[in-house]
Amino acid sequence: MDPSGLNQSRGRQLRGVVLLGLFLSVMAMATSATLHKVVHSSADQPDHSCAATMLASGQVETAPSVAALPAIPLIPVIVGLVEVSSPTVACFNLPLSRGPPALLL
């Protein structure tokens, strides 16, 4: 791997760690009012609006995501699941330990 590719990989990792840290800090502010007051002094005001208050109040809307699902065949393939078994011969080598249960005593 060339050094420029290594630098790009480290840069992506660093950006990912920074973005994850920012997201977790916003989540922490959304769940903790005291932490939110430390960051924003106007967090008690009713007209205060930031990412933490929007997240805490459920006002964050996400874009609809379309998941690409593979086509599932309508007719399941059962050929590999069928097992053919032959009847086994009973083994009479074992000694008798008990008789049949008594229905009437």
C-alpha positions as CSV (number, residue, x, y, z in Angstrom):
1,M,0.0,0.0,0.0
2,D,1.4,3.4,-0.9
3,P,1.8,6.1,1.7
4,S,-0.9,8.3,0.2
5,G,-3.4,5.5,0.5
6,L,-2.4,5.0,4.1
7,N,-2.9,8.7,4.8
8,Q,-6.4,8.6,3.2
9,S,-7.3,5.6,5.3
10,R,-6.2,7.3,8.5
11,G,-8.0,10.5,7.5
12,R,-11.3,8.6,7.0
13,Q,-10.8,6.9,10.4
14,L,-10.2,10.2,12.1
15,R,-13.3,11.8,10.4
16,G,-15.4,8.8,11.5
17,V,-14.2,9.0,15.1
18,V,-14.9,12.8,15.2
19,L,-18.4,12.4,13.7
20,L,-19.2,9.6,16.1
21,G,-18.0,11.7,19.0
22,L,-20.2,14.6,17.8
23,F,-23.2,12.4,17.5
24,L,-22.7,10.9,20.9
25,S,-22.3,14.3,22.5
26,V,-25.6,15.5,20.9
27,M,-27.2,12.3,22.2
28,A,-25.8,13.0,25.7
29,M,-27.1,16.5,25.7
30,A,-30.5,15.3,24.5
31,T,-30.8,13.0,27.4
32,S,-29.2,15.1,30.2
33,A,-30.7,18.6,30.8
34,T,-27.8,19.6,33.1
35,L,-25.2,18.8,30.4
36,H,-27.3,20.7,27.9
37,K,-27.4,23.7,30.2
38,V,-23.6,23.6,30.5
39,V,-23.3,23.9,26.7
40,H,-26.2,26.3,26.1
41,S,-27.0,28.8,28.8
42,S,-30.4,29.5,27.2
43,A,-31.5,25.8,27.3
44,D,-34.3,26.7,29.7
45,Q,-35.9,29.2,27.3
46,P,-39.1,28.0,25.6
47,D,-37.9,29.3,22.2
48,H,-34.5,27.6,22.4
49,S,-33.9,25.4,19.4
50,C,-30.9,23.2,18.7
51,A,-30.1,19.7,17.6
52,A,-30.3,18.4,21.2
53,T,-33.7,19.8,21.9
54,M,-35.0,18.7,18.5
55,L,-33.7,15.2,19.1
56,A,-35.1,15.1,22.7
57,S,-38.6,16.2,21.6
58,G,-38.7,13.9,18.6
59,Q,-38.8,16.5,15.9
60,V,-36.0,15.0,13.9
61,E,-37.2,13.6,10.6
62,T,-35.1,11.2,8.7
63,A,-35.1,10.6,5.0
64,P,-36.9,7.5,3.9
65,S,-34.5,4.7,3.2
66,V,-35.1,2.2,0.5
67,A,-33.6,-1.1,1.2
68,A,-32.6,-3.2,-1.8
69,L,-33.8,-6.8,-1.0
70,P,-32.9,-9.7,-3.2
71,A,-35.8,-11.4,-5.0
72,I,-37.1,-14.3,-3.0
73,P,-38.3,-17.3,-5.1
74,L,-42.0,-18.0,-4.5
75,I,-41.6,-21.8,-4.8
76,P,-39.2,-23.0,-2.2
77,V,-36.7,-25.6,-3.2
78,I,-37.5,-28.8,-1.2
79,V,-35.5,-31.3,-3.2
80,G,-32.4,-30.9,-0.9
81,L,-34.5,-31.2,2.2
82,V,-36.2,-34.5,1.6
83,E,-34.5,-37.5,3.3
84,V,-35.2,-41.1,2.4
85,S,-34.9,-43.4,5.4
86,S,-35.3,-47.1,5.4
87,P,-37.0,-48.9,8.4
88,T,-34.5,-50.1,10.9
89,V,-34.5,-53.6,12.4
90,A,-35.3,-53.6,16.1
91,C,-32.5,-54.6,18.4
92,F,-33.4,-57.5,20.7
93,N,-29.9,-57.7,22.3
94,L,-30.8,-55.6,25.3
95,P,-31.9,-57.4,28.5
96,L,-35.5,-56.9,29.6
97,S,-35.7,-54.5,32.5
98,R,-39.4,-54.1,33.0
99,G,-42.7,-55.4,31.8
100,P,-45.5,-53.5,30.2
101,P,-47.5,-51.1,32.5
102,A,-50.4,-52.7,34.2
103,L,-53.7,-51.1,33.2
104,L,-55.8,-52.7,36.0
105,L,-54.5,-53.6,39.4
